[in-house]
Amino acid sequence: MLSQMLVLIVLSLLILGGCKTEQTQGRSEVSLNDYWKFCIDSTTIGLNEKWPEKGLPINLVRQVNVPHTWNIDPKIGEYMGVAWYERTINIHSSDKGKLHFIRFGAINHDATVWINGKKAGEHLGSGYTSFNIDISPYLMFDKPNRLVVQVDNSFSSKNLPFLNYFDWPMDGGIFREVKLITTGRPAIENVFVTPVFDIKDPSKAAILNVTLKLYQPSFNAKENIKLNVDITEENQPSSNQVASFSKDVVLQGDSLHFKLQVSNYKLWHFDEPNLYRISIHIENKEGITTDTYNSNFGFRKLNVENDKLFFNGEEVRLTGAEYMPGGDLHYGMAVTSEKLNDEMKKLKEVNCVITRAHWQQSEELLDWYDRNGILLQEEIPLWQRPSIFNDTLWDIAKKQISEMVSRDYNHPCIIAWGVGNEVWEIPDSVTELVKKLKKEYKKLDTTRILNYVSNTIHKRFDKDAAAFSDILMPNDYSGLWHLLPSEGGITEEMVPGLLKKYHTLMSGKPIIISEYGYPEPKFKGGDSARIAHMIKHTNYYAESPYVSGAIYFCLQDYRTHMGEGGQGIKKHRLHGVLDLNGNKKPSYYVLKKLSSPVIFSKIEKVGNGKLSITLTGKNFPSYTIRNYRLIATSTDKKATSVVIPELKPGQKIQIELEIPGKSGKLVIQRPRGFEVTDTIYSLK
C-alpha cells in the first residue's frame, strides 16, 4: 500500500513537471516554468493539423523551460512568426469547483491558449503585459490536461509597438514566468492601496484607501463574506502588525472599498525603501478562507511645485540611466533572475536613482526597484508611429494601459506613467492623442504624474505635445541625431539656451532630460567621445536650475533589429556604459562619479593614523543623504567605517577617521550597501 502511494506521488510530480508550489490559505500557486515542448510553425499548419487537440508533432519539438525566447537561438533567431508551446498539468479531484487560471507574465505578442483542445482564451497585440486565462471549465481531474499555447511575434499593425517602429529586440515566446493559480470562490483579482498622509507632519496617522476587485467568474451577487486584512512591515515577523481590519460584508458587485489607519509609518525612499505588505483573506459564509491576496506598497510622495520637483517633501534633482531588458546575447528577453540581479546591481551602483522604461516591465524587475530604491516612469510601447490611431490600436492602447496600471499600481517605485515616446508623425494629431491617453490613465490612477517624452519640443516649443505633460521630458541628442536638418539642426552649444526657452515658455514645470547619450557606431569616436559628451551635457543640466533630472541612455549595449552594430541575432546598438557581455566601459565609472550626490572635496592627514575628510553635497544630482557610510579599506583588507552625518546639497562636513593602514581606498556607501563613490588615500 505504501509503495502504491509513493508511485502515485511520483507520477503526480512528473505530470506537474517538478513544479514549485507556493501555498497560502485559500490560494495555491504552482510554477509552470519547466517541461515545455516547443516548435516553430513557419508554414502555419498547426491549426489545420489540430495541434491544440492532438499535441505538437514529436518529430518537430524540443524541450525548453520558460522564460524562453527562440530569437537568441542561432538556428532560428531571425525567425518572426508563429510558434507553439505545450505541456501537461494535473489537478486533483479535491479541487473540483475551485477557480483555476493560468497567469502568464508576458507572451510576445499574440497568444492563444487551449486546454484539452478547447480554446480557453487569447491575448492579442500586447506582448509585455501580464494576463490570466481561466481554464476551470475545460479541466479533467486526476489525469493529465494538455495545455497548448500558440505565439506570434511577427511585426504587426495590430500591435503596440506598431510594426517595426521600436528600438529593442522583437523576442517572441513565453518570455516571463507562468503560474497555475488555484483559489476558492470568491477570489481576488487585484488590490489597490492608496496611502494618504501628511508629508509635513509624519506624527499624524496615515489613511490607506483600499479597493479590492474580485475575479468576476468567481463570485455571486449579494454573497455574504468576511474580510480579514493585515498590514505588516515587509521582512519583519508577521507578528509585527501595524494595522488590521475585519468586517462582514455583502457582495453587491465586483469591487469593495474600505479604509485603514496606520500610525508611526516609515517613508519609502530610494535610499531607504521601506515596504509594507497588505494581506487580505476572504472567508465565505461557512467560515472557509476562499482566497488570500498579498501585495507590497509604500508611503512616498512625488510632486511638482512651480518649476521644482519634490520627493517626500524635499526638493530634489535626480540622475539615472535607462536599463534595456533583452539586450544580452545569451538570454534576450528571457532573462534569468541571476542575470537580472547582476544587471540591476550595476544600475544601482552607477548611482541610478531615476529611470524610465519604453515598455511594460516584469514584476520581478519592479520588485527589485521597490526593494532597492529606483524611481521609474513606466510607459506603453508607443514609439514614433502611428500618430493617428485606428479603432484597433486605440483599443489595444486602452487595454495595455489598464493591464499595466492594474498590475503595477501598488509599486512605490513607479512615480509616473508615460503616454508615449517620440511620436513625431503629424504633430497636431500627436497632441490630441496624448490628451486622450492621459484621460485613460486618469480613469485608473489619479495619484501619479503623466508625461510624454518628446524629440520635437525644440521645433514646436509650447505647441508640442510635451506641453501637456506634468513634467517636460525632452530627449537631448543635440549634435547627434538632432543635428540633422530634418531634426531641427541643434548643436550642443544651443542646449543651455533651449533649456532656458523651454522653462520660459512653460513656466511652472520642471524639466527632466528623458534621454541623452552617445550612439555608436552611427557617430564616431568610441567610448572617449561618449565620456566627453556625457561630461559636457551633464554640466549643461547642472547649470540650469530648472532641470530637475537627467536619465542617461543607456546602461548597456543591447540587441535590436534597428542596430548599426553586428548582424543577424547579434545586431545591436552601442549606446551603453556596459558592453553586450555586461563588462564596464571607462564611461561607466565617469557616469558613476557624475551621478554621485556627494564628493570627496579634501583629504588631509591629521595626527597618527587619522585622516580629516571633507565631503560636499552636490547640486546636481542633489538630495539630502542620510545614514550613508564612509569606509576606509587598507591594501591588506583591514577596514574601519563611520556613519556620515546628514548632508544636504551644497553643504560641507568634515569627518575624522582612523585609517587601518598606510594606504588604501575610501568608499561611500548608501544605507543598503550600494557603493556611491570612492577615492584612494595614502598616509605616506
C-alpha positions, -999 to 999 in steps of 0.1 A, spaced: 0 0 0 28 24 9 47 16 -23 15 23 -43 11 57 -26 47 65 -34 42 57 -70 11 79 -72 31 108 -56 60 104 -80 36 102 -110 18 134 -99 52 152 -96 62 141 -131 29 152 -145 33 186 -129 69 187 -142 85 190 -108 66 223 -102 73 245 -73 41 252 -53 35 283 -31 6 277 -7 -13 303 13 -47 298 29 -72 296 2 -48 301 -27 -20 279 -42 4 290 -69 23 263 -89 52 273 -112 47 260 -147 82 271 -159 95 236 -166 90 209 -191 75 226 -222 76 212 -257 84 238 -283 85 242 -321 81 269 -347 54 268 -373 68 287 -403 41 273 -427 13 278 -402 0 242 -404 -6 238 -367 -43 247 -366 -51 227 -398 -34 197 -383 -52 202 -350 -22 206 -328 -42 220 -299 -62 188 -297 -36 162 -308 -5 178 -293 27 190 -311 43 166 -335 70 146 -318 94 149 -347 94 188 -346 95 195 -309 123 201 -284 121 206 -246 125 241 -232 120 258 -199 103 292 -197 111 321 -196 120 313 -232 126 331 -265 137 315 -297 152 347 -310 186 341 -293 189 307 -310 215 309 -338 195 284 -359 161 302 -357 170 335 -341 159 356 -371 125 339 -374 94 361 -369 61 343 -369 41 315 -353 55 291 -327 39 266 -303 44 255 -267 28 225 -250 30 209 -215 7 189 -192 -8 199 -158 -26 177 -133 -52 188 -109 -66 167 -81 -103 160 -78 -103 176 -44 -100 209 -62 -132 205 -82 -154 235 -80 -125 259 -74 -112 286 -97 -82 276 -118 -64 301 -140 -30 304 -157 -10 335 -150 13 345 -179 39 371 -171 41 380 -208 40 365 -242 52 384 -272 30 395 -288 -1 374 -297 -11 344 -277 -39 319 -279 -44 293 -252 -61 259 -254 -68 233 -227 -76 198 -238 -82 210 -274 -107 237 -262 -98 274 -267 -97 289 -233 -87 325 -242 -63 348 -261 -42 379 -255 -35 399 -286 -15 429 -296 2 433 -262 34 415 -258 47 429 -224 16 429 -201 6 401 -178 -27 383 -183 -49 355 -168 -66 327 -186 -95 310 -168 -91 272 -175 -117 260 -150 -144 250 -175 -121 228 -196 -103 207 -169 -102 170 -163 -93 159 -128 -68 132 -117 -54 129 -152 -31 150 -174 -45 181 -191 -29 193 -223 -20 230 -222 -11 244 -257 -1 280 -264 2 295 -299 25 325 -301 31 350 -329 58 377 -328 57 389 -364 57 426 -370 21 437 -369 -1 468 -375 -24 455 -348 1 456 -321 18 481 -298 47 486 -306 34 492 -342 50 472 -370 88 476 -366 88 511 -351 106 504 -319 142 501 -308 146 468 -288 145 431 -297 113 416 -310 119 384 -289 90 360 -294 79 334 -269 67 328 -233 95 350 -221 83 356 -185 72 331 -158 40 311 -159 19 300 -129 -11 279 -123 -32 296 -96 -60 278 -78 -84 296 -54 -118 291 -38 -147 313 -48 -149 343 -44 -114 352 -54 -94 384 -56 -81 397 -89 -64 430 -78 -60 451 -47 -53 488 -50 -37 506 -20 -36 544 -19 -18 558 11 -29 593 22 -6 611 47 7 645 57 43 647 45 48 678 67 36 661 98 45 625 100 32 622 135 -3 622 121 -17 587 112 -18 578 75 -50 566 59 -50 536 35 -77 537 9 -81 502 -3 -101 490 -33 -105 452 -37 -115 439 -72 -129 404 -73 -122 380 -101 -155 381 -120 -161 344 -127 -157 336 -90 -185 354 -72 -223 355 -69 -242 388 -64 -252 396 -28 -230 368 -14 -221 372 23 -184 372 30 -159 382 57 -128 403 50 -98 399 72 -69 423 65 -35 426 80 -8 453 73 28 444 83 62 457 76 79 436 49 108 415 61 96 418 96 80 390 117 43 385 109 36 394 145 48 429 137 13 440 126 8 477 121 -29 477 112 -58 452 108 -94 452 96 -121 426 99 -157 430 87 -187 411 74 -198 424 41 -223 416 14 -210 415 -21 -231 437 -45 -207 439 -74 -171 431 -82 -154 458 -61 -151 466 -24 -137 497 -7 -125 502 29 -101 524 48 -73 516 74 -53 538 97 -16 533 101 5 552 127 43 555 130 48 546 94 82 548 77 86 565 43 97 547 12 128 565 -2 152 555 -29 179 553 -2 158 536 24 130 517 6 107 507 35 80 484 23 47 473 38 26 443 30 -12 441 28 -27 406 32 -64 401 25 -83 370 34 -118 363 21 -140 339 42 -173 326 28 -204 322 48 -193 288 60 -161 304 75 -138 288 49 -110 310 35 -115 310 -2 -86 333 -12 -57 352 2 -40 380 -17 -7 397 -8 7 429 -21 35 453 -12 32 491 -11 50 521 4 45 555 18 61 581 -6 52 613 -23 65 629 -55 50 662 -65 57 693 -87 57 728 -72 63 756 -96 94 746 -116 108 722 -89 105 685 -82 98 674 -46 102 639 -32 89 632 3 88 669 9 123 677 -2 134 694 -33 155 670 -54 174 669 -87 178 633 -97 200 614 -122 199 579 -135 202 556 -166 178 535 -186 181 497 -185 171 479 -217 159 444 -209 166 418 -236 199 432 -246 220 402 -236 230 378 -264 226 348 -242 192 354 -226 174 381 -246 140 390 -231 140 356 -212 165 369 -187 172 348 -156 168 360 -120 205 358 -115 213 378 -146 187 404 -138 200 408 -103 236 413 -116 225 439 -141 204 457 -115 233 459 -91 253 476 -118 224 500 -125 222 509 -88 259 513 -84 261 537 -114 241 559 -89 208 555 -108 180 569 -87 155 575 -115 149 556 -148 122 550 -174 111 521 -194 99 523 -230 76 493 -224 59 474 -196 84 456 -173 84 423 -154 70 420 -119 104 407 -108 121 439 -121 96 462 -104 100 442 -71 138 448 -74 132 485 -78 108 485 -48 133 467 -25 164 486 -36 152 521 -44 149 531 -80 122 555 -93 106 545 -125 84 560 -153 67 530 -169 54 535 -204 32 519 -230 53 510 -261 40 538 -284 71 549 -303 75 570 -335 43 559 -353 14 559 -357 2 593 -348 -34 586 -359 -49 556 -342 -75 534 -358 -101 517 -336 -80 485 -332 -49 504 -320 -69 526 -297 -85 495 -281 -50 479 -277 -36 511 -261 -65 512 -236 -61 475 -228 -23 480 -222 -28 510 -200 -54 491 -180 -33 459 -176 -2 479 -167 -18 502 -142 -39 475 -126 -10 452 -121 16 478 -111 -5 503 -91 9 494 -57 46 496 -66 61 525 -48 90 526 -73 66 538 -100 63 576 -98 50 583 -133 32 568 -162 44 575 -198 19 580 -226 44 576 -254 79 583 -267 89 603 -298 57 601 -317 66 626 -344 42 620 -372 16 648 -379 23 669 -347 -12 682 -341 -25 646 -341 1 636 -316 -10 664 -292 -46 651 -294 -35 615 -289 -15 625 -258 -45 643 -243 -68 612 -249 -42 588 -235 -39 610 -203 -76 607 -198 -74 569 -199 -47 569 -173 -66 593 -151 -96 569 -150 -73 543 -133 -48 564 -113 -51 600 -101 -21 598 -78 8 598 -103 21 623 -128 17 617 -165 44 625 -191 50 624 -228 86 620 -240 93 643 -269 120 646 -296 103 676 -312 99 701 -284 128 721 -298 109 726 -331 74 733 -317 81 745 -281 48 753 -263 28 738 -291 45 704 -287 26 675 -271 52 677 -243 34 708 -231 6 685 -218 30 666 -195 32 672 -158 70 673 -163 87 684 -195 107 654 -208 128 663 -239 152 638 -254 185 656 -259 205 643 -289 219 678 -299 249 675 -320 239 639 -329 205 627 -342 191 663 -337 219 679 -356 203 666 -389 184 694 -408 153 672 -406 156 671 -368 159 708 -363 197 712 -366 206 716 -329 242 719 -319 255 710 -285 262 747 -277 225 755 -282 214 733 -253 216 759 -224 196 784 -244 170 758 -254 165 747 -218 160 783 -208 135 788 -236 116 757 -225 114 770 -190 103 805 -201 75 792 -224 62 765 -200 70 781 -166 57 760 -137 70 727 -149 104 712 -141 124 696 -168 138 660 -168 160 651 -197 144 618 -206 173 606 -228 209 618 -236 238 597 -247 262 589 -275 251 563 -300 278 543 -317 287 534 -344 265 559 -361 286 586 -345 323 581 -343 349 585 -316 343 554 -294 339 555 -256 362 585 -252 337 605 -273 309 592 -251 327 604 -220 333 639 -234 297 641 -245 285 629 -211 305 654 -191 295 683 -213 258 676 -213 256 668 -176 273 701 -168 247 719 -190 219 704 -169 237 711 -136 240 748 -146 202 750 -154 184 752 -120 150 743 -136 164 710 -148 153 685 -121 168 654 -135 185 636 -164 183 599 -175 213 586 -194 206 564 -224 216 538 -216 231 514 -191 242 487 -216 247 480 -253 216 460 -264 202 438 -291 177 454 -315 166 450 -351 174 487 -356 210 484 -345 240 495 -366 264 471 -350 266 433 -356 245 411 -379 215 388 -375 207 380 -339 238 399 -329 225 432 -344 228 458 -316 232 493 -305 263 505 -289 248 532 -266 257 518 -232 283 522 -205 283 484 -203 291 462 -233 269 433 -245 285 410 -220 279 433 -191 316 445 -188 321 480 -176 335 506 -201 355 536 -189 324 557 -193 306 536 -166 330 550 -140 326 585 -153 288 583 -152 291 569 -117 311 599 -105 289 624 -123 258 609 -107 271 607 -72 253 631 -48 285 637 -27 322 642 -35 355 640 -16 365 677 -17 395 675 7 416 648 24 443 656 49 465 637 73 458 646 110 476 630 138 489 595 139 469 572 116 440 596 111 426 614 81 404 645 80 380 640 52 358 669 38 326 658 20 305 681 -1 268 676 -11 265 682 -48 239 705 -65 234 680 -94 223 655 -86 211 670 -54 193 654 -25 199 650 12 219 620 21 212 602 54 227 571 70 254 568 43 286 552 55 322 561 49 345 531 48 383 530 48 399 498 35 436 493 36 456 474 9 458 444 33 419 444 35 415 458 70 386 482 73 371 509 95 339 529 90 317 556 103 281 568 96 282 601 77 261 628 94 231 642 74 244 661 44 223 685 24 230 697 -12 257 724 -11 267 716 25 302 705 36 311 683 66 344 673 80 350 638 93 380 624 112 385 587 106 411 563 119 427 546 90 435 508 92 467 510 70 491 534 54 473 533 20 440 520 6 406 532 -6 379 553 8 344 543 -2 310 559 4 280 535 6 243 540 6 223 527 36 216 494 17 253 488 9 254 501 -27 287 519 -35 283 556 -43 319 568 -50 355 561 -39 390 575 -39 425 565 -30 441 576 3 477 574 15 494 583 48 529 581 32 
